[in-house]
C-alpha cells in the first residue's frame, strides 16, 4: 500500500469499491464541502451500511503514508509513543461489529497492506478483531458494548457505531463522545430502525 491517490474516488477505485447512490450520499456528507463530523444512516437491511463503513476506514489507512511523512517533516510525533490514528467499530455484540471489520480487513488484503504482527488479529469466535499498520501508527479495534464500562481507551480519530439503535444511549454520551474530543474525531451511526429512541432522535437532528 503506497502513497494514497489524492481524490476519494481514486482511493475507492484502488479498493475496487463502487458506492451506490445511498452510500455516495453518506460519503459526500463527510468528505464533501459539509465535512460533517457526525452522520446517521437509518436504513434497512441489505443497503450496504457495513460496506460504506469498512471502505471509509480503508481510506483512513490509505491516507496514512502521507500523514506520517507530513508529521516527520514538521517534527511532530506520530508514533507508538506519540499520537496514533486509532478507530473503533462498536456493536451491541462483536458479531454486529464484525461486518464492517471484515470489509476493512478484506479490502486491506486486496491493497497488499503490510499488517503489523503482532497487532493484527481476525478471530471472530474469540472476539479478537484488530488491525495495526505502520508500526502501530494506524489501529482499528472492534468493541462490544455489552458492558459499556469496558469502553475506555485513548483519544480516537473516528468511530462506527453499528446497529446503533440497539445500543444504550450512555455508550455514546458518556464513553465514546469524550474520546473524540481531542482530535475532533468523527462518528458514523448506522442502524436499522428500532422505534423512537435515542438513535431516532439523532437521525431527526440530522
ROMIKE-346083 format. One record per residue: residue in one letter; chain; x, y, z of N, C-alpha, C, O, CB in turn. Coordinates in steps of 0.1 Angstrom, whole numbers. Glycine has a CB too. Example, Ala and Ser with C-alpha at 12.3 -4.5 7.8 and 13.67 -1.06 7.14 Angstrom:
# residues 2
<A; A; <132; -57; 78>; <123; -45; 78>; <132; -33; 78>; <142; -33; 85>; <113; -45; 90>>;
<S; A; <128; -22; 71>; <137; -11; 71>; <129; 0; 79>; <134; 11; 80>; <141; -6; 57>>;
END
This chain:
# residues 206
<X; A; <9; -12; 0>; <0; 0; 0>; <9; 12; 0>; <15; 15; 10>; <-10; 0; 12>>;
<X; A; <10; 19; -11>; <19; 31; -12>; <12; 44; -10>; <2; 45; -2>; <25; 31; -26>>;
<X; A; <18; 54; -16>; <12; 68; -15>; <-2; 68; -20>; <-5; 63; -31>; <21; 78; -22>>;
<X; A; <-11; 74; -11>; <-25; 73; -15>; <-28; 83; -26>; <-22; 94; -27>; <-34; 76; -3>>;
<X; A; <-38; 80; -35>; <-42; 89; -45>; <-48; 102; -39>; <-52; 101; -27>; <-53; 83; -55>>;
<X; A; <-49; 112; -46>; <-53; 125; -40>; <-68; 125; -38>; <-73; 131; -28>; <-49; 136; -49>>;
<X; A; <-76; 119; -47>; <-90; 120; -46>; <-97; 108; -39>; <-91; 97; -39>; <-96; 121; -60>>;
<X; A; <-108; 111; -33>; <-116; 100; -27>; <-120; 89; -37>; <-119; 77; -35>; <-129; 105; -20>>;
<X; A; <-124; 94; -49>; <-128; 85; -60>; <-116; 76; -64>; <-118; 64; -67>; <-133; 92; -72>>;
<X; A; <-104; 82; -64>; <-92; 74; -67>; <-89; 63; -57>; <-85; 52; -61>; <-80; 83; -69>>;
<X; A; <-91; 66; -44>; <-89; 56; -34>; <-99; 45; -34>; <-96; 34; -33>; <-89; 63; -20>>;
<X; A; <-112; 49; -37>; <-123; 39; -38>; <-120; 30; -50>; <-122; 18; -49>; <-136; 46; -39>>;
<X; A; <-115; 36; -61>; <-112; 28; -73>; <-101; 18; -70>; <-101; 7; -75>; <-108; 37; -85>>;
<X; A; <-91; 23; -62>; <-80; 14; -58>; <-85; 2; -50>; <-80; -9; -51>; <-69; 22; -51>>;
<X; A; <-95; 5; -42>; <-101; -6; -34>; <-110; -15; -42>; <-113; -26; -37>; <-109; 0; -23>>;
<X; A; <-114; -11; -54>; <-124; -19; -62>; <-138; -17; -57>; <-146; -26; -58>; <-120; -33; -61>>;
<X; A; <-141; -5; -51>; <-154; -2; -45>; <-161; 8; -53>; <-156; 19; -56>; <-152; 3; -30>>;
<X; A; <-173; 5; -56>; <-182; 14; -64>; <-195; 17; -56>; <-204; 9; -57>; <-185; 9; -78>>;
<X; A; <-195; 28; -48>; <-207; 30; -39>; <-219; 33; -48>; <-218; 40; -58>; <-204; 42; -30>>;
<X; A; <-230; 28; -43>; <-243; 32; -50>; <-248; 45; -44>; <-241; 51; -36>; <-254; 20; -47>>;
<X; A; <-260; 49; -49>; <-264; 63; -46>; <-265; 66; -31>; <-260; 77; -27>; <-278; 65; -52>>;
<X; A; <-271; 57; -23>; <-272; 60; -9>; <-259; 60; -2>; <-256; 69; 6>; <-281; 49; -2>>;
<X; A; <-250; 51; -5>; <-236; 51; 0>; <-229; 64; -4>; <-222; 70; 5>; <-228; 39; -4>>;
<X; A; <-231; 68; -16>; <-224; 81; -21>; <-228; 93; -13>; <-220; 101; -10>; <-227; 83; -36>>;
<X; A; <-241; 93; -10>; <-246; 105; -2>; <-240; 105; 12>; <-237; 116; 17>; <-262; 104; 0>>;
<X; A; <-238; 93; 18>; <-232; 93; 31>; <-217; 97; 31>; <-213; 105; 39>; <-233; 78; 37>>;
<X; A; <-210; 92; 20>; <-196; 96; 19>; <-195; 111; 16>; <-186; 117; 22>; <-190; 88; 7>>;
<X; A; <-204; 116; 8>; <-203; 131; 5>; <-205; 139; 17>; <-199; 150; 18>; <-213; 134; -6>>;
<X; A; <-214; 135; 26>; <-217; 143; 38>; <-204; 145; 46>; <-202; 155; 52>; <-227; 135; 47>>;
<X; A; <-195; 135; 46>; <-182; 136; 53>; <-171; 142; 45>; <-164; 151; 50>; <-178; 123; 59>>;
<X; A; <-169; 137; 33>; <-157; 141; 25>; <-160; 153; 16>; <-151; 159; 11>; <-153; 130; 17>>;
<X; A; <-173; 157; 15>; <-176; 168; 6>; <-175; 182; 14>; <-169; 182; 24>; <-191; 167; 1>>;
<X; A; <-181; 192; 8>; <-180; 206; 14>; <-185; 206; 29>; <-180; 214; 37>; <-187; 216; 6>>;
<X; A; <-195; 198; 32>; <-201; 199; 45>; <-191; 194; 56>; <-191; 200; 67>; <-214; 191; 46>>;
<X; A; <-183; 184; 53>; <-174; 178; 62>; <-180; 175; 76>; <-175; 179; 86>; <-162; 187; 64>>;
<X; A; <-191; 168; 76>; <-199; 165; 88>; <-191; 156; 97>; <-186; 145; 92>; <-212; 159; 84>>;
<X; A; <-190; 159; 110>; <-183; 150; 119>; <-192; 138; 123>; <-187; 127; 124>; <-179; 158; 132>>;
<X; A; <-205; 141; 125>; <-214; 130; 129>; <-225; 128; 119>; <-231; 137; 114>; <-221; 135; 143>>;
<X; A; <-226; 115; 115>; <-235; 112; 104>; <-244; 100; 109>; <-239; 91; 116>; <-228; 108; 91>>;
<X; A; <-257; 100; 106>; <-266; 90; 110>; <-272; 84; 97>; <-278; 90; 89>; <-277; 95; 119>>;
<X; A; <-270; 71; 96>; <-276; 63; 84>; <-286; 54; 89>; <-283; 43; 95>; <-265; 56; 77>>;
<X; A; <-299; 57; 87>; <-310; 49; 91>; <-316; 42; 79>; <-322; 48; 70>; <-321; 58; 98>>;
<X; A; <-313; 29; 77>; <-316; 22; 65>; <-319; 7; 68>; <-314; 2; 78>; <-305; 23; 54>>;
<X; A; <-327; 1; 60>; <-330; -13; 61>; <-318; -22; 58>; <-308; -17; 54>; <-342; -16; 53>>;
<X; A; <-321; -35; 60>; <-310; -45; 57>; <-307; -45; 42>; <-316; -42; 34>; <-314; -59; 62>>;
<X; A; <-295; -49; 39>; <-290; -51; 25>; <-289; -37; 18>; <-289; -37; 5>; <-300; -60; 18>>;
<X; A; <-287; -26; 25>; <-285; -14; 18>; <-270; -10; 18>; <-266; 0; 13>; <-292; -3; 25>>;
<X; A; <-261; -19; 24>; <-247; -17; 23>; <-241; -8; 34>; <-231; -1; 31>; <-244; -11; 10>>;
<X; A; <-247; -7; 45>; <-242; 1; 56>; <-228; -4; 61>; <-220; 4; 63>; <-252; 1; 68>>;
<X; A; <-227; -17; 62>; <-214; -22; 66>; <-203; -19; 56>; <-191; -17; 59>; <-215; -37; 69>>;
<X; A; <-207; -20; 43>; <-197; -17; 32>; <-192; -3; 33>; <-180; -1; 32>; <-203; -20; 19>>;
<X; A; <-201; 6; 35>; <-196; 20; 34>; <-187; 23; 46>; <-177; 31; 44>; <-208; 30; 35>>;
<X; A; <-190; 18; 58>; <-181; 20; 69>; <-168; 14; 68>; <-157; 20; 71>; <-188; 15; 82>>;
<X; A; <-167; 1; 63>; <-155; -6; 61>; <-146; 1; 51>; <-134; 2; 53>; <-157; -20; 57>>;
<X; A; <-152; 6; 40>; <-144; 12; 30>; <-139; 26; 34>; <-128; 30; 30>; <-152; 13; 17>>;
<X; A; <-146; 33; 42>; <-141; 46; 47>; <-129; 44; 57>; <-120; 52; 56>; <-153; 53; 55>>;
<X; A; <-130; 33; 65>; <-118; 30; 73>; <-106; 27; 65>; <-95; 30; 68>; <-121; 19; 83>>;
<X; A; <-108; 20; 53>; <-97; 17; 44>; <-91; 30; 38>; <-79; 31; 36>; <-102; 8; 33>>;
<X; A; <-100; 40; 36>; <-95; 53; 31>; <-85; 59; 42>; <-75; 65; 38>; <-106; 62; 28>>;
<X; A; <-89; 58; 55>; <-81; 63; 65>; <-67; 56; 65>; <-57; 63; 67>; <-87; 61; 79>>;
<X; A; <-67; 43; 62>; <-54; 36; 61>; <-46; 41; 49>; <-34; 42; 50>; <-56; 21; 60>>;
<X; A; <-53; 43; 38>; <-46; 47; 25>; <-40; 61; 27>; <-30; 64; 21>; <-56; 48; 14>>;
<X; A; <-45; 69; 36>; <-40; 83; 38>; <-28; 83; 47>; <-21; 93; 48>; <-51; 91; 44>>;
<X; A; <-26; 72; 54>; <-15; 73; 65>; <-1; 75; 60>; <6; 83; 66>; <-15; 60; 72>>;
<X; A; <4; 70; 49>; <17; 73; 45>; <20; 87; 43>; <30; 93; 47>; <20; 65; 32>>;
<X; A; <10; 94; 37>; <12; 109; 35>; <12; 116; 49>; <20; 125; 51>; <0; 114; 26>>;
<X; A; <3; 112; 58>; <2; 118; 71>; <15; 116; 79>; <19; 125; 85>; <-10; 113; 79>>;
<X; A; <21; 104; 78>; <33; 102; 85>; <44; 110; 80>; <52; 116; 87>; <36; 87; 84>>;
<X; A; <45; 111; 66>; <56; 119; 60>; <54; 134; 64>; <64; 141; 67>; <56; 118; 45>>;
<X; A; <42; 139; 64>; <40; 153; 68>; <44; 155; 83>; <50; 166; 86>; <25; 157; 66>>;
<X; A; <41; 146; 91>; <44; 147; 105>; <59; 147; 107>; <65; 155; 115>; <38; 136; 114>>;
<X; A; <66; 139; 100>; <81; 138; 100>; <87; 152; 96>; <97; 157; 102>; <87; 127; 92>>;
<X; A; <82; 157; 85>; <87; 170; 80>; <85; 181; 90>; <93; 190; 91>; <81; 174; 67>>;
<X; A; <74; 181; 97>; <71; 191; 107>; <76; 189; 121>; <74; 197; 130>; <56; 193; 107>>;
<X; A; <82; 177; 123>; <88; 174; 136>; <77; 170; 146>; <80; 172; 158>; <96; 185; 140>>;
<X; A; <66; 166; 142>; <55; 162; 151>; <56; 147; 154>; <59; 139; 145>; <41; 166; 146>>;
<X; A; <53; 143; 166>; <53; 129; 169>; <41; 122; 163>; <29; 126; 164>; <53; 126; 184>>;
<X; A; <43; 111; 156>; <33; 103; 151>; <38; 88; 151>; <41; 82; 141>; <28; 107; 136>>;
<X; A; <38; 83; 163>; <44; 70; 165>; <37; 63; 177>; <27; 68; 182>; <59; 72; 168>>;
<X; A; <43; 51; 180>; <37; 43; 191>; <37; 51; 204>; <28; 49; 213>; <44; 30; 192>>;
<X; A; <47; 59; 206>; <48; 67; 219>; <42; 81; 218>; <41; 87; 228>; <63; 68; 223>>;
<X; A; <38; 85; 206>; <31; 98; 205>; <17; 96; 200>; <11; 86; 203>; <39; 107; 195>>;
<X; A; <13; 105; 191>; <-1; 103; 186>; <-2; 92; 176>; <8; 89; 169>; <-5; 116; 179>>;
<X; A; <-13; 85; 177>; <-16; 74; 167>; <-30; 76; 162>; <-39; 82; 169>; <-14; 60; 173>>;
<X; A; <-33; 71; 150>; <-46; 72; 144>; <-54; 59; 148>; <-52; 49; 142>; <-46; 74; 129>>;
<X; A; <-63; 61; 158>; <-70; 49; 163>; <-85; 51; 160>; <-91; 61; 163>; <-67; 47; 178>>;
<X; A; <-91; 40; 156>; <-105; 40; 152>; <-112; 28; 159>; <-105; 17; 160>; <-107; 40; 137>>;
<X; A; <-124; 29; 162>; <-132; 18; 168>; <-144; 15; 160>; <-150; 24; 154>; <-136; 21; 183>>;
<X; A; <-148; 2; 160>; <-161; -2; 154>; <-168; -9; 166>; <-163; -18; 172>; <-159; -13; 142>>;
<X; A; <-179; -3; 170>; <-187; -8; 182>; <-200; -13; 178>; <-208; -7; 170>; <-188; 4; 192>>;
<X; A; <-204; -25; 183>; <-217; -30; 181>; <-222; -36; 194>; <-215; -37; 204>; <-216; -41; 171>>;
<X; A; <-235; -39; 195>; <-241; -45; 207>; <-233; -57; 211>; <-231; -60; 223>; <-256; -48; 205>>;
<X; A; <-229; -65; 201>; <-221; -77; 203>; <-210; -77; 192>; <-210; -69; 183>; <-230; -90; 201>>;
<X; A; <-200; -85; 194>; <-189; -85; 185>; <-194; -89; 171>; <-189; -83; 161>; <-178; -95; 189>>;
<X; A; <-204; -97; 170>; <-209; -102; 157>; <-215; -90; 149>; <-214; -90; 137>; <-219; -113; 159>>;
<X; A; <-220; -80; 156>; <-226; -69; 149>; <-215; -60; 143>; <-217; -54; 132>; <-235; -60; 159>>;
<X; A; <-204; -59; 150>; <-193; -50; 145>; <-184; -58; 135>; <-176; -51; 128>; <-185; -45; 157>>;
<X; A; <-185; -71; 135>; <-176; -79; 126>; <-178; -76; 112>; <-168; -77; 104>; <-177; -93; 129>>;
<X; A; <-190; -72; 108>; <-193; -70; 94>; <-184; -59; 88>; <-178; -60; 77>; <-208; -67; 92>>;
<X; A; <-184; -47; 94>; <-176; -36; 90>; <-161; -40; 90>; <-153; -37; 81>; <-178; -24; 98>>;
<X; A; <-157; -47; 101>; <-143; -51; 102>; <-139; -60; 90>; <-128; -59; 85>; <-140; -58; 115>>;
<X; A; <-148; -69; 87>; <-145; -79; 76>; <-143; -71; 63>; <-133; -75; 55>; <-156; -89; 74>>;
<X; A; <-151; -61; 60>; <-149; -53; 48>; <-136; -46; 48>; <-129; -47; 38>; <-161; -43; 47>>;
<X; A; <-132; -40; 59>; <-119; -34; 61>; <-108; -43; 59>; <-99; -41; 51>; <-118; -27; 74>>;
<X; A; <-108; -55; 66>; <-97; -64; 65>; <-95; -70; 51>; <-84; -70; 46>; <-100; -76; 75>>;
<X; A; <-106; -74; 45>; <-105; -79; 31>; <-100; -68; 21>; <-93; -72; 12>; <-119; -84; 27>>;
<X; A; <-105; -56; 23>; <-100; -45; 14>; <-85; -43; 16>; <-78; -41; 6>; <-108; -32; 17>>;
<X; A; <-80; -42; 28>; <-66; -40; 31>; <-58; -52; 25>; <-47; -49; 20>; <-64; -39; 46>>;
<X; A; <-63; -64; 26>; <-56; -75; 20>; <-55; -73; 5>; <-44; -76; -1>; <-63; -88; 23>>;
<X; A; <-66; -68; -1>; <-66; -66; -16>; <-55; -55; -19>; <-49; -55; -30>; <-80; -61; -21>>;
<X; A; <-53; -46; -10>; <-44; -35; -13>; <-29; -39; -9>; <-20; -30; -9>; <-48; -23; -5>>;
<X; A; <-28; -51; -5>; <-14; -56; -1>; <-9; -49; 11>; <3; -46; 11>; <-5; -56; -13>>;
<X; A; <-17; -46; 20>; <-13; -39; 32>; <-3; -48; 40>; <-6; -60; 41>; <-25; -34; 41>>;
<X; A; <7; -42; 46>; <16; -49; 55>; <11; -49; 69>; <15; -39; 76>; <31; -44; 53>>;
<X; A; <4; -59; 73>; <-2; -59; 87>; <9; -61; 97>; <19; -68; 95>; <-12; -70; 89>>;
<X; A; <8; -53; 108>; <17; -55; 120>; <14; -68; 126>; <3; -72; 129>; <16; -43; 130>>;
<X; A; <25; -76; 129>; <24; -89; 136>; <34; -89; 147>; <46; -88; 145>; <26; -101; 127>>;
<X; A; <30; -89; 160>; <16; -90; 165>; <9; -76; 163>; <16; -66; 161>; <16; -95; 180>>;
<X; A; <-4; -76; 165>; <-11; -64; 165>; <-24; -65; 156>; <-34; -58; 158>; <-3; -53; 160>>;
<X; A; <-23; -75; 146>; <-35; -77; 137>; <-40; -91; 140>; <-33; -101; 140>; <-31; -75; 122>>;
<X; A; <-53; -91; 143>; <-60; -104; 146>; <-74; -104; 139>; <-81; -94; 139>; <-61; -105; 162>>;
<X; A; <-77; -116; 134>; <-90; -118; 128>; <-96; -131; 134>; <-95; -141; 127>; <-90; -118; 113>>;
<X; A; <-101; -130; 146>; <-107; -142; 152>; <-120; -139; 158>; <-122; -136; 170>; <-97; -147; 164>>;
<X; A; <-131; -139; 149>; <-144; -136; 154>; <-149; -144; 166>; <-156; -138; 175>; <-154; -137; 143>>;
<X; A; <-146; -156; 166>; <-151; -165; 177>; <-145; -161; 191>; <-152; -161; 201>; <-147; -180; 175>>;
<X; A; <-133; -156; 190>; <-126; -152; 203>; <-128; -137; 206>; <-123; -132; 216>; <-112; -155; 203>>;
<X; A; <-135; -129; 197>; <-136; -115; 199>; <-124; -107; 196>; <-123; -96; 201>; <-141; -113; 213>>;
<X; A; <-114; -113; 189>; <-102; -106; 186>; <-102; -101; 172>; <-100; -109; 162>; <-89; -115; 188>>;
<X; A; <-106; -88; 170>; <-107; -82; 157>; <-100; -69; 157>; <-106; -59; 161>; <-122; -81; 153>>;
<X; A; <-87; -69; 153>; <-79; -57; 153>; <-70; -56; 141>; <-66; -66; 136>; <-71; -56; 166>>;
<X; A; <-68; -44; 136>; <-58; -41; 125>; <-48; -32; 131>; <-52; -21; 137>; <-65; -36; 113>>;
<X; A; <-36; -34; 128>; <-25; -25; 131>; <-16; -24; 119>; <-11; -34; 113>; <-17; -30; 144>>;
<X; A; <-13; -12; 115>; <-4; -9; 104>; <6; 2; 107>; <4; 9; 117>; <-12; -5; 91>>;
<X; A; <17; 2; 100>; <27; 13; 101>; <33; 13; 115>; <34; 24; 121>; <21; 26; 97>>;
<X; A; <37; 2; 120>; <43; 0; 134>; <34; 7; 144>; <38; 14; 153>; <56; 7; 134>>;
<X; A; <21; 4; 143>; <11; 8; 154>; <6; 22; 152>; <-2; 27; 160>; <18; 7; 167>>;
<X; A; <10; 29; 141>; <6; 43; 140>; <-9; 43; 135>; <-16; 53; 138>; <14; 50; 129>>;
<X; A; <-14; 33; 129>; <-28; 32; 125>; <-34; 19; 131>; <-28; 8; 129>; <-29; 31; 109>>;
<X; A; <-45; 21; 139>; <-51; 10; 145>; <-66; 10; 144>; <-72; 21; 145>; <-47; 9; 160>>;
<X; A; <-72; -1; 142>; <-87; -3; 142>; <-90; -14; 152>; <-85; -25; 150>; <-93; -5; 128>>;
<X; A; <-99; -12; 161>; <-103; -22; 171>; <-118; -23; 171>; <-125; -14; 170>; <-98; -18; 185>>;
<X; A; <-122; -36; 172>; <-137; -39; 173>; <-141; -41; 187>; <-134; -48; 195>; <-140; -51; 164>>;
<X; A; <-152; -35; 191>; <-156; -35; 205>; <-170; -39; 207>; <-179; -37; 198>; <-154; -21; 212>>;
<X; A; <-173; -46; 218>; <-187; -49; 221>; <-192; -40; 232>; <-184; -37; 242>; <-188; -64; 226>>;
<X; A; <-204; -35; 231>; <-210; -25; 240>; <-218; -32; 251>; <-225; -26; 258>; <-218; -15; 233>>;
<X; A; <-217; -46; 252>; <-225; -53; 261>; <-222; -48; 275>; <-231; -47; 284>; <-221; -68; 260>>;
<X; A; <-209; -45; 278>; <-205; -39; 291>; <-199; -25; 288>; <-187; -25; 286>; <-195; -48; 299>>;
<X; A; <-207; -15; 289>; <-202; -2; 285>; <-190; 3; 292>; <-182; 10; 287>; <-213; 8; 286>>;
<X; A; <-188; -1; 305>; <-177; 3; 313>; <-164; -1; 307>; <-153; 4; 311>; <-179; -1; 327>>;
<X; A; <-164; -11; 298>; <-151; -16; 292>; <-147; -7; 281>; <-136; -9; 275>; <-153; -30; 288>>;
<X; A; <-155; 3; 277>; <-152; 11; 265>; <-144; 23; 270>; <-148; 34; 270>; <-165; 16; 258>>;
<X; A; <-132; 20; 273>; <-122; 30; 277>; <-110; 29; 269>; <-106; 18; 265>; <-119; 30; 293>>;
<X; A; <-103; 40; 267>; <-91; 40; 259>; <-85; 54; 257>; <-89; 63; 264>; <-93; 33; 246>>;
<X; A; <-77; 55; 247>; <-71; 68; 244>; <-79; 75; 234>; <-90; 71; 230>; <-56; 66; 238>>;
<X; A; <-75; 87; 230>; <-82; 95; 221>; <-84; 88; 207>; <-75; 82; 202>; <-75; 109; 219>>;
<X; A; <-96; 90; 202>; <-100; 83; 189>; <-101; 94; 178>; <-105; 105; 181>; <-113; 76; 191>>;
<X; A; <-98; 89; 166>; <-100; 98; 154>; <-113; 95; 148>; <-118; 104; 140>; <-89; 96; 144>>;
<X; A; <-119; 84; 150>; <-132; 81; 144>; <-138; 68; 150>; <-131; 60; 155>; <-131; 79; 129>>;
<X; A; <-151; 67; 149>; <-158; 55; 154>; <-170; 52; 146>; <-177; 61; 141>; <-162; 57; 169>>;
<X; A; <-173; 39; 144>; <-185; 35; 138>; <-193; 28; 148>; <-189; 18; 155>; <-182; 25; 125>>;
<X; A; <-206; 32; 150>; <-215; 26; 159>; <-225; 18; 151>; <-234; 23; 146>; <-222; 36; 169>>;
<X; A; <-222; 5; 150>; <-230; -4; 142>; <-243; -9; 150>; <-242; -11; 162>; <-222; -17; 137>>;
<X; A; <-254; -9; 142>; <-267; -12; 149>; <-268; -3; 161>; <-271; -8; 172>; <-267; -27; 153>>;
<X; A; <-267; 10; 159>; <-267; 19; 169>; <-280; 20; 177>; <-280; 23; 189>; <-264; 33; 164>>;
<X; A; <-291; 17; 171>; <-304; 17; 177>; <-305; 7; 189>; <-313; 9; 198>; <-315; 15; 167>>;
<X; A; <-297; -3; 188>; <-297; -13; 198>; <-288; -10; 210>; <-287; -17; 220>; <-293; -27; 192>>;
<X; A; <-280; 0; 209>; <-270; 4; 219>; <-277; 13; 230>; <-287; 19; 227>; <-258; 12; 213>>;
<X; A; <-272; 12; 242>; <-277; 21; 253>; <-272; 35; 250>; <-260; 37; 246>; <-272; 16; 267>>;
<X; A; <-280; 45; 252>; <-276; 59; 250>; <-263; 63; 257>; <-255; 71; 252>; <-287; 69; 254>>;
<X; A; <-260; 57; 269>; <-248; 61; 276>; <-236; 57; 269>; <-225; 63; 271>; <-249; 54; 290>>;
<X; A; <-236; 47; 260>; <-225; 43; 252>; <-219; 55; 245>; <-207; 57; 245>; <-228; 31; 243>>;
<X; A; <-228; 62; 239>; <-223; 74; 231>; <-220; 86; 240>; <-209; 92; 239>; <-234; 78; 221>>;
<X; A; <-230; 90; 249>; <-228; 102; 256>; <-217; 102; 267>; <-210; 112; 268>; <-241; 105; 263>>;
<X; A; <-216; 91; 274>; <-206; 90; 285>; <-193; 85; 281>; <-183; 89; 286>; <-212; 82; 296>>;
<X; A; <-193; 75; 272>; <-180; 68; 269>; <-173; 72; 256>; <-161; 73; 256>; <-183; 53; 269>>;
<X; A; <-181; 73; 245>; <-174; 74; 232>; <-172; 89; 229>; <-161; 93; 224>; <-183; 68; 222>>;
<X; A; <-182; 97; 230>; <-180; 111; 225>; <-169; 118; 232>; <-162; 126; 225>; <-193; 119; 228>>;
<X; A; <-166; 116; 245>; <-155; 123; 251>; <-141; 119; 245>; <-132; 127; 244>; <-154; 120; 266>>;
<X; A; <-140; 106; 240>; <-128; 102; 234>; <-125; 108; 220>; <-114; 107; 215>; <-128; 87; 234>>;
<X; A; <-136; 114; 214>; <-134; 120; 201>; <-130; 135; 203>; <-127; 141; 193>; <-147; 119; 193>>;
<X; A; <-130; 140; 215>; <-128; 155; 217>; <-114; 159; 213>; <-113; 170; 207>; <-132; 158; 231>>;
<X; A; <-104; 152; 217>; <-90; 156; 215>; <-87; 159; 200>; <-81; 170; 197>; <-81; 146; 220>>;
<X; A; <-91; 150; 191>; <-88; 152; 177>; <-100; 156; 169>; <-99; 155; 156>; <-82; 139; 172>>;
<X; A; <-110; 160; 175>; <-123; 163; 168>; <-127; 152; 159>; <-129; 154; 147>; <-121; 177; 160>>;
<X; A; <-127; 140; 164>; <-129; 128; 156>; <-144; 127; 151>; <-152; 134; 156>; <-126; 116; 164>>;
<X; A; <-146; 118; 142>; <-159; 117; 135>; <-166; 104; 141>; <-160; 96; 147>; <-157; 116; 120>>;
<X; A; <-179; 104; 139>; <-187; 92; 143>; <-197; 90; 132>; <-203; 99; 126>; <-194; 95; 157>>;
<X; A; <-199; 77; 129>; <-209; 72; 119>; <-218; 63; 126>; <-214; 52; 131>; <-202; 65; 107>>;
<X; A; <-231; 67; 127>; <-241; 59; 134>; <-249; 52; 123>; <-255; 58; 114>; <-251; 68; 143>>;
<X; A; <-248; 38; 123>; <-256; 31; 112>; <-265; 21; 119>; <-261; 15; 129>; <-246; 23; 103>>;
<X; A; <-277; 20; 114>; <-287; 10; 121>; <-299; 9; 112>; <-303; 17; 104>; <-290; 16; 135>>;
<X; A; <-306; -2; 114>; <-319; -4; 110>; <-328; 2; 121>; <-324; 2; 133>; <-323; -19; 108>>;
<X; A; <-340; 8; 118>; <-348; 15; 128>; <-353; 5; 138>; <-356; -6; 136>; <-360; 22; 121>>;
<X; A; <-354; 11; 150>; <-359; 3; 162>; <-369; 11; 170>; <-369; 10; 182>; <-347; -2; 171>>;
<X; A; <-377; 18; 163>; <-387; 27; 170>; <-382; 40; 174>; <-371; 44; 169>; <-392; 20; 183>>;
<X; A; <-389; 48; 182>; <-385; 61; 186>; <-376; 61; 198>; <-381; 60; 210>; <-397; 70; 188>>;
<X; A; <-363; 61; 196>; <-354; 60; 207>; <-343; 71; 205>; <-345; 80; 197>; <-347; 46; 209>>;
<X; A; <-331; 69; 212>; <-321; 79; 211>; <-315; 80; 197>; <-311; 91; 192>; <-310; 76; 221>>;
<X; A; <-315; 68; 190>; <-310; 68; 176>; <-319; 76; 167>; <-315; 83; 158>; <-308; 54; 171>>;
<X; A; <-332; 74; 169>; <-342; 82; 162>; <-341; 97; 164>; <-342; 104; 154>; <-356; 77; 166>>;
<X; A; <-338; 101; 176>; <-336; 115; 179>; <-323; 120; 172>; <-323; 131; 167>; <-334; 117; 194>>;
<X; A; <-312; 112; 172>; <-300; 116; 164>; <-303; 118; 149>; <-299; 127; 143>; <-289; 106; 166>>;
<X; A; <-311; 109; 144>; <-315; 109; 130>; <-323; 122; 127>; <-321; 128; 117>; <-323; 97; 126>>;
<X; A; <-332; 125; 136>; <-340; 137; 134>; <-332; 150; 135>; <-334; 159; 127>; <-351; 138; 145>>;
<X; A; <-322; 150; 143>; <-313; 162; 144>; <-305; 164; 130>; <-302; 175; 127>; <-303; 160; 155>>;
<X; A; <-302; 153; 124>; <-296; 154; 111>; <-305; 159; 100>; <-300; 161; 89>; <-290; 140; 106>>;
END
